[in-house]
Amino acid sequence: MADRMHASPMRRVWTIAFREFRHTVITKGFIFGAVVMPVVMFAAIAALGLLIGMQMTPVVGTLVVIDESGTVAAFAAEELTPEQVAKDMHESLRRNSALKNWPGSDAAQQATASLPSIDVKVESVQDANRVDELRAKVQDGSLLGLAIVSPELLNANPMDAEGNELTFTLIVPTRSAPRLTGMLEKSIAKAIVKARVQRVGTDYTSLKALLALPETSVRRMSTEGAEADENAIAKTLLPMGFMMLLWIATFASGQYLLTTTIEEKASKVMEVLLSAVSPMELLCGKIIGYAMVSAVMLGMYGALGIAGLSAAAMGDLVSPGMLILMLVYFVMAYAFVSIMMASVGSAVNDLREAQSLVTPAMLILTLPIMLWLPISEQPNGWIATISSFIPPAIPFVMVLRVTASNEQIDTWQVILSLVWGFAWVGVFVWGGAKIFRVGVLMQGKPPSPRELIKWLRMA
Amino acid sequence: MLRLQFPRLLQRQPLSNYITLHSMTTSAVNLRAVWKRFGKTEAVRGIDLDVPDGSLTGFIGPNGAGKSTTIRMIMSIIHPDEGSVQVLGADAISAKDRIGYLPEERGLYRRMRVTEFLKFMATLKGLPGAGLDARVNAWLERVQLTDASKKRCQELSKGQQQKIQFIASVIHDPELIILDEPFSGLDPVNARLINRLIRDLHDAGRTIIFSTHVMHQAEQLCDRIVLINHGEKILDASMTEIHARFDPRTVQVEPSSHNPADASRLGALPGVERAQWNPERHAAELTIARDVDPQDVMRAAIALMPVRTVELRKTTLDDVFVELVGEAMPSSEESGNG
């Protein structure tokens, strides 16, 4: 007889777990799909700005403004200096609501650095009869553009007889880039406003300062009296990011678990395996194996996300406590998803059949995605509180809540969600294991819900 | 319709019962009043069975007779609804490492490499990592598949895949080997190779249970036969006992004329119940009544007409089946290359 050591149940479980892990992670498909593709995507996004900058051609040429008053062209020339264009863009980016409170908003400064070089000469023409001649010059590319400003547009109330707002015309060559056209359009519009203000004898700079809307500094006051900065980004995008991270890590592994279980049934390996291990050992081995796959994905994407936040000087938005809770909820989420996928995989013959069995649970699991905004905006509201206790969505909703709020979620709610959630994990494991034991040896049409209940009773 | 196979917890008996039962016998497998139902279908109906240690026992019977279900219960893949199953003196689950099993429906991890798959199965069966490579290579050499060691399972031919599965079932040197239809789909060369390996394992003292629906394979290999039909055991005896118990009842007469009409003349001889012309052998097959001496019929045939050969046919398992069940084995004509 062979020098046989007793194969303990744990040894068998780990043998299966390691095989599942190895044959999922060390494959071209996984390395390409889960590692190379995201890295390429991040690199592509980073390279995009660079590519756009490289694509930009210098803006050099002449813009003609037909204006009987002869005042608009001078103001337009002021607006089209490289310094003024950069200043306008910087201001626009800074005032953008999404970026307003972005820590280290030098991002705006960096964005303007990618502007093309600008050398635009602005000529004023007061003779409106030269329109056709100048149009021809635009057509042959001798001019960057031609702006036609009617005298009425410089009135204090620039309306036509019907009460419609008057417009100016900007003629540009067909090949003119939309970004350049937009720049010319904006500069001439501002020049017209400056000419109007000058006509009524007011100083434009003073008027602009008077009309500027003051910026807001929102401070959140908790019931305990603590005060914290409002952060729109943290309040909206971060919870979604965390929840999606949890979703991707658990469902990617869950999908692997589902397909490999179906494959093992279809290729008849299942009976070979069951001659060596019990169904429970097989189930545990598969779940542990794919838990390691899931952990690799969570670690990889999570580290990437935290590195990104740190690079954007937002590392302080993610506290160690938040990360610990995230890990605990990850365990819960993975347990729900994996046992569900393994038991469904054992009961069906192909992915199409699996779809109909997984759909009801998936509807519940999409709840956090559908309720993302109400939960993020009011993490202690009744919608968030109630959905925190609906299995199997519990971990996903709780991750939204704990990362959304500028104020703490009640500790009792966190503890209760953990106790309640893991109790439900127990129920899922109990039912899933029973379905798995029966399902792995089943052939033929997939079970109906009534048959599944029968399996739960009999196994 | 679902082919239902509902596992149910093995109805455990007190440990003292097992010890008592095992101490009374040297059986490798011991089944007592085992029943298995799938819905309204009774797949196994109260089977009692003892497979002696060191025997090469054939489970024979038509397709759907209950052979594979019985084997799956022995392997504790499914559990009986009633009765007890004892394997190698222990609970079937705890004896898994000491059993080798080649299931009826073959299965391999398609993308796994051959060596890796065999090492995986050996590890699951409790073999330590040290020396595993040498063991795998030795077996691959034995089945003439050394070239396939680095290949993925999906790259192998069907016959090669079956040989890999055979290795997977015996690589841990089990005490009990259960082979469910081991020759199905094999070409004659590979069938002969597997046949020889089974004999070698038997000679080395392993207990082997071998299931087939092809009678002549069982006749060639087995020293003991268990015949199952409609979920019931209808025969359980050694080949020697079978040959002693079932007298030959068929006399084959080849007339010199090779004329089929001679069959009816021979059928009219005293003691002949039925005469049938076998066109392939150009001979008449005479079924002899139970109380008649075949030697008398053979003498009468020679006296009746000029004959080329007269032969008392040896009892086959097909004959035994007909004798016991009263009808021919439904699938016994299928070739099995055994």
Interface residues (C-beta under 8 A of the other chain):
Chain A: M1 A2 D3 R4 M5 H6 A7 R11 R12 T15 I16 R19 H23 E264 S267 K268 V269 M270 E271 V272 L273 L274 S275 A276 V277 S278 P279 R437 V438 L441 M442 Q443 G444 K445 P447 E451 W455 M458 A459
Chain B: M1 L2 R3 L4 Q5 F6 P7 R8 M75 I77 I78 I93 K96 D97 R98 I99 Y101 P103 E105 R106 G107 L108 Y109 R110 R111 M112 F120 M121 T123 L124 K125 G126 L127 P128 G131 R135 Q165 A168 S169 H172 D173 E175
